[in-house]
Structures are given as structure tokens and as C-alpha cells.
């Protein structure tokens, strides 16, 4: 019998979702690069909205919010204030919840 078959199965890891974890401050954003020229204005708006939604989703995951139903608009906006970005619109909040939904 192989040695690996004799080892007991490891216990499942404990989740930190029972209590929120503080964000590591100060938050330092990544260095900005210029966007490619010649695109329609709507492309730039959507691109920046997606970047903001990703930043917020990462910050929420770091603070212990893992499910979209835990991420209410107030929670997302308070996280935005905590990490130093402008308050997100309703559309951006919706995108943040969608990112949390699709990470599962």
C-alpha cells in the first residue's frame, strides 16, 4: 500500500468569515499607466468602473465579506471610503456584487 494512502485526510480549514478582518493600512494603489488613446469615451468610463469594482471587491474579500448578499451598498461605500476611493455609484456596487458572485 502506498505511503500516501496511510495518511489521514486533513481537517477542513477554518474560515475567517465569522469575524471581519481589519484591512492592512495604509492602502497603496498600484502605479497608474496611461490608457490607450483613440477609444470611445464609453470605453474609458467602463474600464475605470471595472477597475474600481475590482479594487472594492478585493478590499471586501480582505475584510471578510465573501458573499454578495453581505455586500450591501452601504458596506461597499464605507469600504470605498476606508481605502480612499470616491464613493461608487449604484452600477459599480452591482458590479462589485457580481464579482463576488463569480469568484465562488
VMD Tcl script that draws the C-alpha trace (Angstrom):
set ca {
  {0.00 0.00 0.00}
  {1.44 3.44 -0.89}
  {2.53 5.67 1.98}
  {0.17 8.43 0.83}
  {-2.82 6.15 1.36}
  {-1.92 5.70 5.04}
  {-2.03 9.43 5.87}
  {-5.30 10.66 7.37}
  {-7.30 13.18 5.44}
  {-6.60 16.74 6.69}
  {-9.35 18.59 8.50}
  {-11.06 21.40 6.60}
  {-9.61 24.82 7.34}
  {-11.49 27.31 9.47}
  {-12.94 30.33 7.70}
  {-12.38 33.87 8.96}
  {-15.91 34.80 7.88}
  {-17.14 34.58 11.48}
  {-15.50 37.88 12.29}
  {-14.25 40.60 9.95}
  {-10.54 41.06 9.47}
  {-9.09 44.56 9.51}
  {-7.56 45.80 6.27}
  {-3.83 46.30 6.20}
  {-3.45 50.06 6.16}
  {-2.16 52.17 4.55}
  {-3.61 51.06 1.25}
  {-1.21 51.84 -1.59}
  {-2.76 51.80 -5.08}
  {-0.84 50.37 -8.00}
  {1.08 52.77 -10.20}
  {-1.16 54.20 -12.91}
  {-0.33 53.83 -16.57}
  {-1.79 55.91 -19.39}
  {-4.79 54.39 -21.12}
  {-4.59 53.67 -24.85}
  {-5.67 56.65 -26.98}
  {-8.37 56.63 -29.64}
  {-11.10 54.67 -27.88}
  {-14.67 55.92 -27.45}
  {-15.42 57.76 -24.21}
  {-17.78 54.98 -23.07}
  {-14.87 52.50 -23.16}
  {-12.84 54.62 -20.71}
  {-15.83 55.00 -18.37}
  {-16.48 51.25 -18.35}
  {-12.79 50.44 -17.95}
  {-12.36 52.71 -14.93}
  {-15.61 51.40 -13.41}
  {-14.35 47.82 -13.73}
  {-11.03 48.72 -12.10}
  {-12.83 50.41 -9.20}
  {-15.16 47.42 -8.80}
  {-12.18 45.05 -8.69}
  {-10.40 47.17 -6.07}
  {-13.53 47.25 -3.94}
  {-14.16 43.52 -4.32}
  {-10.59 42.76 -3.21}
  {-10.92 45.08 -0.21}
  {-14.24 43.45 0.75}
  {-12.73 39.97 0.49}
  {-9.81 41.12 2.67}
  {-12.26 42.41 5.27}
  {-14.22 39.14 5.44}
  {-17.15 39.83 3.09}
  {-17.31 36.76 0.86}
  {-20.94 36.57 -0.28}
  {-22.78 39.06 -2.49}
  {-25.70 39.26 -0.04}
  {-23.25 40.51 2.62}
  {-22.12 43.36 0.36}
  {-24.88 45.93 0.65}
  {-24.43 49.37 -0.91}
  {-23.60 50.89 2.49}
  {-20.90 48.29 3.10}
  {-19.34 48.85 -0.31}
  {-19.41 52.63 0.08}
  {-17.88 52.51 3.56}
  {-15.12 50.25 2.22}
  {-14.52 52.74 -0.59}
  {-14.12 55.49 1.97}
  {-11.77 53.29 4.00}
  {-9.43 52.58 1.08}
  {-9.61 56.14 -0.24}
  {-11.60 55.93 -3.47}
  {-14.61 58.01 -4.45}
  {-17.99 56.59 -3.40}
  {-19.19 54.13 -6.05}
  {-22.41 54.51 -8.00}
  {-25.25 52.00 -7.84}
  {-23.94 50.45 -11.08}
  {-20.47 49.98 -9.60}
  {-21.94 48.43 -6.44}
  {-23.83 46.00 -8.66}
  {-20.57 45.12 -10.45}
  {-18.84 44.51 -7.10}
  {-21.56 42.05 -6.09}
  {-21.27 40.34 -9.48}
  {-17.51 39.93 -8.97}
  {-18.11 38.40 -5.53}
  {-20.70 36.06 -7.05}
  {-18.42 34.79 -9.82}
  {-15.42 34.15 -7.57}
  {-17.20 31.17 -6.00}
}
mol new
graphics top color blue
foreach p $ca { graphics top sphere $p radius 0.5 }
foreach p [lrange $ca 0 end-1] q [lrange $ca 1 end] { graphics top cylinder $p $q radius 0.2 }
display resetview
